[in-house]
Amino acid sequence: MTVVGTEKKNELGSMDGPYISHPCLSNLITLGLNRNNFTGEVPLSLGNLSSLRILGLSRNNLHGSIPEELGLLSNLESLELSSNNLSGTIPLQLYNISSIQTFSVTNNLLSGSFPPNLGLSIPNLKFFSVTTNRFSGSIPVSLANASGLVMISAGQNAFTGPVPPNLGTLQELEVLDFGGNPLGTDKSNNISFLSSLTNCTNLQILSLSAMQLEGALPSSFANLSTTLTSVWLDENYISGSIPVGIGNLVSLSYLTVATNLLTGSIPDPIGKLTGLQELCLHNNNLSGIIPSSIGNITGLSILFLTDNRLEGSIPASLGNCIGLQVLDLSGNGLSGEIPKEVVGLSSLSVGLGLAGNYLTGSLPSEVGNLKNLALLLVSENRLTGEIPSTLGNCLMLESLNMKGNFFEGAIPSTLGQLKSIQAIDLSRNNLSGLIPSSLGKLRLITNLNLSFNMLEGDVPNEGVFTNISEFSVSNNKNLCGGTMALMLPACPAEITRKQKRVSSRTVIILATTLSISFILFLAGICAIFLIEECLLSILRIGVLCSAEMPRERMDINDVLMELQRIRNAFATWS
């Protein structure tokens, strides 16, 4: 009898009750109750299902310990208890069930250690998955005796001691995950054990992250299985260089060797990994140039080369990576101009990081193609020219950092179109002109830094500009107004009343026109000896209208009032 088909989310409540031990279930072979909302403890009565071969209780909300009664299931082949809240240790009785092929207890709160003879007592073991628990002690060397092992997934625990030396005998092994265990604290362990894995010709996934492993990356790394799809060696102390033969691993989709001590250059044959989707080599000491061959990896979606010592220019060939979502080259010694082919990659959506280099030239206007980009970092370079107005097209942009460059000209008012923006840093540039009032209309922004520029005029007084803790305009000598907390000088009348104010040129033209008309009018009503005095009064107005300093010029309303006064005065004399 088989019971299957309840592996979906239901509101089934507790598993407690008499039904599990019902005599009618004595011939039950499969009990699949994965992916539900069961609560409570694993029923002891499950041990009465003597014919049971498959027990699936994964992805529920079960708690408590694993009952030792499960050790009575002498025919059990698959035990699946993953993704619950189970605690305590594994009952020793379970290790006596030699028929077990799948042992999966990942994502629980289980603790304790495994017996040294695990691989001998369960010789038919194929899938051993205990990731993300609290297990400690050594990884049993005897695991290699279970020659049919396909998966060893023991990451994210507290295992110590030696790495089993004979794992290379596991010809069927596809997944090896020891990541997150401090095995490197045992000085007998170093990354050289990778060489033994070259015999695992079916290996597909290798995860050795955050293990405190030391030693030089062996050249034999390039001789691992050609079926290998995923390699994670990040957060260790691995030194040496990336083997030139890396191009042999033609099936790789994910390669992460970040946060290590690697030196040397990125080998050009890396471009042969045309199926690569993620390449993460950040936080190392890599030098040399970025190989243009990376442009051959057209399906690449993530490229992290941050914080190395790379130099030379950014290869324009990266523009061929039309699926690239994240490109971060920050913290290197890159120089030259930013290729428009790269900055215009419309696929970039998560982030473009070019900060902390020696890049020159302007930011190409093609940056406006990044309509879905969330993060743009070009700070601490030597970029010049104006900030492209096309940045206003990047409607999904959340963070923009352009500080520490030589950008000049005005801040484009189009930045006011960035409705998703939360942070803008344009500090330490050579920007001039007025602060666009459109920035005050950005409702999500909480960090705006415009300090150390040459901005002038009135500081807007709405939106982000009303909270002194959310913006900075310090070290701009010609700013005025704004919130009182800024303690800037009050703006002159011609700025605060700019709707009434006109330029000196406009006032002069208007005054001249009015003067001529008025003179003709006066000529008809004034005595000849009064005309000279009329003209002097009008010329005095012209001088005041053409004053060099805007604050000293007459307002247009004042001009008209003064002309009317002169007219009335001389008309009376006539």
C-alpha positions in Angstrom: 0.0 0.0 0.0 1.3 3.4 -0.9 0.2 6.9 0.3 1.4 9.7 -1.9 -0.1 13.0 -3.0 -0.3 15.2 0.0 3.0 17.0 -0.8 1.5 20.5 -1.0 0.6 23.2 1.5 -2.5 22.3 3.5 -3.9 23.4 6.8 -3.5 19.9 8.3 -2.6 20.8 11.8 -0.9 18.4 14.2 0.3 14.9 13.3 -0.7 13.5 16.7 -3.4 11.0 16.8 -4.2 7.2 16.6 -4.5 7.1 12.8 -0.8 6.6 12.2 -0.7 3.3 14.1 -3.9 2.0 12.5 -3.6 -1.8 11.7 -4.7 -1.0 8.1 -1.4 0.9 7.6 0.9 -2.0 8.5 1.6 -2.6 4.8 2.2 1.1 4.0 5.3 1.5 1.9 5.4 5.3 1.2 4.2 8.1 3.4 4.7 11.4 1.7 3.6 14.4 3.7 6.1 16.9 2.6 5.3 20.6 2.1 2.4 21.0 4.5 1.8 22.9 7.7 2.0 20.1 10.1 2.9 21.1 13.7 3.7 19.1 16.8 6.3 16.4 17.2 7.1 13.4 14.9 4.7 10.7 16.2 6.4 7.7 18.0 3.8 5.5 16.3 5.5 5.9 13.0 7.8 3.1 14.2 4.9 0.7 13.9 4.8 1.0 10.1 7.1 -1.9 9.6 6.9 -2.0 5.8 7.6 1.6 5.3 10.4 2.4 2.8 9.9 6.1 2.2 9.1 8.6 5.0 8.7 12.2 3.8 8.0 14.9 6.4 10.1 17.7 5.0 9.0 21.3 4.9 6.6 21.3 7.8 6.6 23.0 11.2 7.5 19.9 13.3 9.5 20.4 16.4 11.0 18.3 19.2 13.4 15.4 18.7 13.6 12.6 16.2 12.0 9.6 18.0 14.3 6.5 18.4 11.2 4.4 17.4 12.0 5.3 13.8 14.9 2.9 14.2 12.4 0.1 14.0 11.7 0.8 10.4 14.1 -1.9 9.2 13.1 -1.5 5.5 13.5 2.2 5.4 15.2 3.5 2.3 14.4 7.2 2.4 14.2 9.4 5.5 13.3 13.0 4.7 12.9 15.3 7.6 14.4 18.5 6.2 13.2 22.1 6.8 11.5 21.7 10.2 12.4 22.8 13.7 13.7 19.5 15.0 16.3 19.5 17.7 18.4 17.1 19.8 20.6 14.4 18.4 20.1 11.7 15.8 19.0 8.4 17.5 21.8 5.8 17.2 19.1 3.3 16.2 18.8 5.0 12.8 22.4 4.2 12.0 21.6 0.4 12.1 19.2 0.6 9.2 21.5 -0.6 6.5 18.9 -0.1 3.8 18.8 3.7 4.0 19.8 5.4 0.8 18.5 8.9 1.4 19.3 10.5 4.8 18.1 14.2 4.7 17.7 16.3 7.8 18.9 19.7 6.4 17.6 23.0 7.9 16.9 22.0 11.4 18.4 22.6 14.9 20.0 19.2 15.3 23.2 18.7 17.1 25.7 16.0 18.2 28.2 14.1 16.1 28.1 11.2 13.7 29.6 7.8 14.5 32.9 7.0 12.9 31.6 3.9 11.2 28.7 5.7 9.5 29.7 4.6 6.0 30.0 1.0 7.1 26.8 0.7 8.9 24.8 2.4 6.1 26.7 1.0 3.1 23.9 1.8 0.6 23.9 5.5 1.4 23.5 7.7 -1.7 22.2 11.0 -0.5 23.7 12.3 2.8 22.3 15.8 3.5 22.7 17.4 6.9 23.4 21.0 5.9 22.4 23.9 8.2 22.3 22.3 11.6 24.5 22.3 14.7 26.5 19.2 14.1 30.0 19.0 15.4 32.9 16.5 15.6 34.6 15.0 12.6 33.2 14.2 9.3 33.4 10.3 9.3 36.2 9.1 7.2 34.2 5.9 6.6 31.8 7.8 4.3 34.1 6.8 1.5 33.1 3.2 2.1 29.6 4.0 0.9 30.8 3.8 -2.7 27.5 4.7 -4.2 27.4 8.1 -2.6 26.0 10.8 -5.0 25.7 13.7 -2.5 27.6 14.7 0.6 26.0 17.9 1.8 27.3 18.8 5.2 27.7 22.6 5.0 26.8 25.2 7.6 27.6 23.2 10.7 30.5 23.1 13.2 32.5 20.1 11.9 36.2 20.1 12.7 39.0 17.7 12.2 40.4 16.3 9.0 38.8 16.2 5.6 38.2 12.6 4.7 41.3 11.8 2.6 39.8 9.2 0.3 36.8 11.0 -1.2 38.4 10.6 -4.6 37.3 7.0 -4.6 33.6 8.1 -4.8 33.1 7.6 -8.5 29.4 8.5 -8.4 29.8 11.6 -6.4 28.0 14.7 -7.9 27.7 17.1 -4.9 30.3 17.8 -2.3 29.5 20.6 0.2 31.5 21.2 3.3 31.1 25.0 3.2 30.8 27.0 6.5 32.6 24.4 8.6 36.0 25.5 10.2 37.8 22.4 8.9 40.8 24.6 8.0 41.6 25.0 11.7 43.0 21.5 11.5 46.4 22.3 9.9 46.4 18.9 8.2 43.7 20.3 5.9 44.5 22.7 3.1 43.2 23.3 -0.4 45.6 20.7 -1.8 43.0 18.0 -1.1 41.3 19.2 -4.3 43.8 17.1 -6.2 42.2 13.9 -4.9 38.8 15.0 -6.3 40.1 14.8 -9.9 39.0 11.1 -9.8 35.4 12.1 -9.1 34.5 12.3 -12.8 30.8 12.9 -12.2 31.3 15.8 -9.8 28.9 18.7 -10.6 28.8 20.9 -7.4 31.8 21.8 -5.2 31.1 24.1 -2.2 34.1 24.7 0.1 33.3 28.3 1.2 34.3 29.8 4.6 36.3 26.8 5.8 39.5 28.7 6.7 41.4 26.7 4.1 45.0 27.7 3.3 47.5 26.9 0.7 48.0 27.6 -3.0 45.3 26.7 -5.4 46.7 23.6 -7.2 47.0 23.5 -10.9 45.1 20.2 -10.8 42.0 22.4 -10.1 41.7 22.7 -13.8 41.6 18.9 -14.1 38.4 18.5 -12.1 35.4 16.9 -13.8 34.3 18.5 -17.0 30.8 18.0 -15.7 31.4 20.5 -12.9 28.8 23.3 -13.0 29.3 25.2 -9.7 32.4 26.0 -7.7 32.4 28.0 -4.4 35.8 28.5 -2.8 35.2 32.0 -1.4 36.1 33.3 2.1 39.2 31.2 2.7 43.0 31.9 2.7 43.7 30.4 -0.7 46.8 31.8 -2.4 48.6 31.2 -5.7 47.2 32.0 -9.1 44.2 30.9 -11.2 45.4 28.0 -13.3 45.8 28.7 -17.0 43.9 25.5 -17.7 40.7 26.9 -16.2 39.2 26.8 -19.6 39.0 23.0 -19.4 36.0 23.3 -17.0 33.7 23.8 -19.9 30.4 23.1 -18.0 30.9 25.8 -15.3 28.0 28.1 -14.7 29.1 29.5 -11.3 32.7 30.2 -10.3 33.3 32.0 -7.0 36.8 32.3 -5.6 36.2 35.7 -3.9 37.8 36.9 -0.6 41.0 35.0 -0.8 44.7 35.7 -1.4 44.9 35.0 -5.1 47.7 36.7 -7.1 48.7 36.9 -10.7 46.4 37.7 -13.6 43.1 36.5 -14.8 44.0 33.9 -17.5 42.7 34.7 -21.0 41.4 31.1 -21.4 38.7 32.0 -18.9 36.8 33.2 -22.0 36.3 29.6 -23.0 33.8 29.2 -20.2 31.0 30.3 -22.5 28.3 28.8 -20.2 29.4 30.8 -17.2 26.6 32.9 -15.6 28.4 34.2 -12.5 32.1 35.0 -12.1 33.1 36.3 -8.7 36.8 37.0 -8.1 36.5 40.1 -5.9 38.6 40.8 -2.8 41.9 39.2 -3.9 45.2 40.5 -5.1 44.8 39.9 -8.8 46.7 42.1 -11.1 47.1 42.7 -14.9 44.4 43.5 -17.3 40.8 42.3 -17.5 40.9 39.8 -20.4 38.8 40.9 -23.4 38.0 37.3 -23.8 35.4 37.6 -21.0 33.3 39.3 -23.7 32.9 35.8 -25.2 30.8 34.8 -22.2 27.7 36.3 -23.6 25.4 34.7 -21.1 27.2 36.1 -18.1 24.8 37.8 -15.6 27.1 38.6 -12.7 30.7 39.8 -12.9 32.5 40.8 -9.6 36.1 41.9 -9.9 36.0 44.4 -7.1 39.0 45.2 -4.8 41.9 43.8 -6.7 44.9 45.4 -8.4 43.7 45.2 -11.9 44.9 47.9 -14.4 44.5 48.9 -18.0 41.3 49.9 -19.6 37.8 48.4 -19.3 37.4 46.1 -22.4 34.7 47.3 -24.7 34.0 43.6 -25.4 32.1 43.4 -22.1 29.3 45.1 -24.1 28.8 41.7 -25.7 27.6 40.3 -22.4 24.0 41.2 -23.2 22.6 39.4 -20.2 24.8 41.2 -17.6 22.8 42.3 -14.6 25.7 43.2 -12.2 29.1 44.6 -13.2 31.4 45.7 -10.4 34.9 46.7 -11.2 35.4 49.1 -8.3 38.5 49.4 -6.2 41.1 48.6 -8.8 43.6 50.7 -10.8 41.7 50.8 -14.1 42.3 53.8 -16.4 41.1 55.2 -19.7 37.6 56.1 -20.7 34.4 54.3 -19.8 33.3 52.4 -23.0 29.9 53.4 -24.2 29.3 49.8 -25.1 29.5 48.8 -21.4 27.8 51.8 -19.8 24.9 51.4 -22.2 24.2 47.7 -21.5 20.4 47.8 -21.0 20.5 44.5 -19.2 22.2 46.0 -16.2 19.6 46.1 -13.5 21.1 45.4 -10.1 24.3 47.5 -10.2 27.1 49.1 -12.2 30.2 49.7 -10.0 33.2 51.6 -11.4 34.2 53.5 -8.3 37.7 53.9 -6.9 39.7 53.7 -10.2 41.6 56.2 -12.4 39.0 56.5 -15.1 39.0 59.6 -17.2 36.8 61.3 -19.8 33.1 61.9 -19.5 30.3 59.6 -18.4 28.8 58.6 -21.7 25.3 59.7 -22.4 24.4 56.0 -23.2 24.0 55.7 -19.4 20.5 56.7 -20.1 19.9 53.2 -21.5 20.0 51.8 -18.0 16.3 52.2 -17.4 16.2 49.3 -14.9 19.4 50.0 -13.0 19.2 50.2 -9.2 22.8 51.2 -8.3 25.3 53.4 -10.2 28.7 54.0 -8.6 31.4 56.0 -10.5 32.8 57.9 -7.5 36.5 58.5 -6.8 37.7 58.6 -10.4 39.0 61.4 -12.6 35.9 61.9 -14.7 35.2 65.2 -16.3 32.5 67.0 -18.4 28.9 67.6 -17.5 26.6 65.1 -15.8 24.5 63.6 -18.6 20.9 64.8 -18.6 20.1 61.3 -19.9 20.5 60.0 -16.3 16.9 61.1 -15.8 15.9 58.1 -17.9 17.2 55.7 -15.2 13.8 55.6 -13.6 14.5 52.6 -11.3 17.7 54.1 -9.9 17.9 53.9 -6.1 21.4 55.0 -5.4 23.7 57.4 -7.5 27.2 58.1 -6.3 29.4 60.4 -8.4 31.5 62.0 -5.7 35.2 62.7 -5.9 35.5 63.5 -9.7 35.8 66.6 -11.8 32.3 66.9 -13.1 31.4 70.5 -14.0 28.5 72.5 -15.2 25.0 72.5 -13.7 23.2 69.7 -12.0 20.7 68.4 -14.6 17.1 69.1 -13.6 16.2 65.7 -15.1 17.5 64.1 -11.9 14.1 65.1 -10.6 12.6 62.4 -12.7 14.3 59.7 -10.6 11.2 58.7 -8.6 12.8 55.6 -7.1 16.0 57.4 -5.9 17.0 57.1 -2.2 20.5 58.5 -2.2 22.5 60.9 -4.4 26.1 61.9 -3.8 27.6 64.5 -6.1 30.0 66.0 -3.6 33.6 67.0 -4.3 33.2 67.9 -7.9 33.3 71.3 -9.8 29.5 71.7 -10.2 28.1 75.2 -10.5 24.8 77.0 -11.1 21.6 76.6 -9.2 20.4 73.6 -7.3 17.4 72.3 -9.3 14.2 72.7 -7.5 13.1 69.4 -9.0 15.3 67.6 -6.4 13.0 68.8 -3.7 10.2 66.8 -5.3 11.9 63.4 -4.9 9.8 61.8 -2.2 11.9 58.7 -1.4 15.3 60.3 -1.1 16.8 60.4 2.3 20.5 61.1 1.5 21.5 64.0 -0.7 25.1 65.2 -0.7 26.0 68.3 -2.8 28.9 69.5 -0.7 32.2 70.8 -1.9 31.1 72.2 -5.2 30.6 75.7 -6.6 26.8 75.9 -6.5 25.1 79.2 -6.0 21.7 80.8 -5.4 18.8 79.8 -3.4 18.7 76.4 -1.6 15.2 74.8 -2.3 13.0 74.6 0.8 10.9 71.5 0.2 11.2 67.7 0.3 14.6 66.5 1.3 15.8 70.1 1.8 13.5 70.5 4.9 15.5 67.9 6.9 19.0 69.0 7.7 20.0 65.4 8.6 19.2 64.1 5.1 21.2 66.5 2.9 24.5 68.5 2.8 25.3 71.6 0.8 28.4 72.6 2.8 31.4 74.3 1.2 29.4 75.9 -1.6 30.4 79.6 -1.1 27.6 81.3 -3.0 24.5 79.5 -1.7 21.8 81.4 0.2 18.4 80.9 1.8 17.2 77.4 2.6 16.1 76.1 6.0 17.2 78.2 9.0 19.4 75.3 10.3 21.8 75.8 7.4 22.6 79.3 8.7 23.1 80.6 5.2 22.8 84.3 4.4 19.4 85.5 3.3 19.0 85.6 -0.5 18.9 89.1 -2.1 15.5 90.4 -3.1 16.1 89.7 -6.8 16.3 86.0 -5.9 13.5 85.8 -3.4 11.2 87.9 -5.7 12.4 86.5 -8.9 9.0 86.4 -10.4 9.0 90.2 -10.3 12.6 90.7 -11.2 13.9 91.0 -14.7 17.4 91.2 -16.0 19.3 94.5 -16.1 19.3 94.3 -19.9 15.6 94.0 -20.0 15.1 96.8 -17.5 17.5 99.1 -19.5 15.6 98.4 -22.8 12.3 99.0 -21.1 13.5 102.1 -19.4 14.9 103.5 -22.6 11.7 102.9 -24.5 9.7 104.5 -21.7 12.1 107.4 -21.5 11.9 108.2 -25.2 8.1 108.2 -25.1 8.1 110.2 -21.9 10.5 112.7 -23.3 8.3 113.3 -26.3 5.4 113.7 -24.0 7.3 116.1 -21.8 8.4 118.2 -24.7 4.8 119.1 -25.4 3.9 120.2 -21.8 7.2 121.5 -20.3 9.0 124.7 -20.6 12.3 124.4 -22.5 14.4 125.1 -19.4 12.7 122.1 -17.6 13.5 119.5 -20.2 17.2 119.1 -19.1 16.1 118.4 -15.5 13.5 115.9 -16.7 16.2 114.0 -18.7 18.6 114.0 -15.7 15.9 112.3 -13.5 15.2 109.7 -16.2 18.9 109.0 -16.7 19.3 108.5 -13.0 16.7 105.7 -13.2 18.7 104.1 -16.1 21.9 104.1 -14.0 20.1 102.3 -11.1 18.6 99.7 -13.5 22.0 98.8 -14.9 23.9 98.4 -11.6 26.4 95.6 -11.7 25.2 93.9 -8.6 21.7 92.5 -8.9 20.7 93.5 -5.4 21.4 97.2 -6.3 19.1 97.2 -9.4 15.7 98.8 -9.3 12.6 96.6 -9.4 10.4 97.1 -12.5 7.6 98.2 -10.3 9.8 100.9 -8.7 10.8 102.0 -12.2 7.3 102.6 -13.3 6.4 104.4 -10.0 9.4 106.7 -10.4 8.6 107.6 -14.0 5.0 108.4 -12.9 6.3 110.7 -10.1 8.5 112.6 -12.6 5.7 113.0 -15.0 3.4 114.4 -12.3 6.0 116.7 -11.0 6.9 118.4 -14.4 3.3 118.4 -15.5 2.5 120.5 -12.5 5.3 123.0 -13.3 4.0 123.4 -16.8 
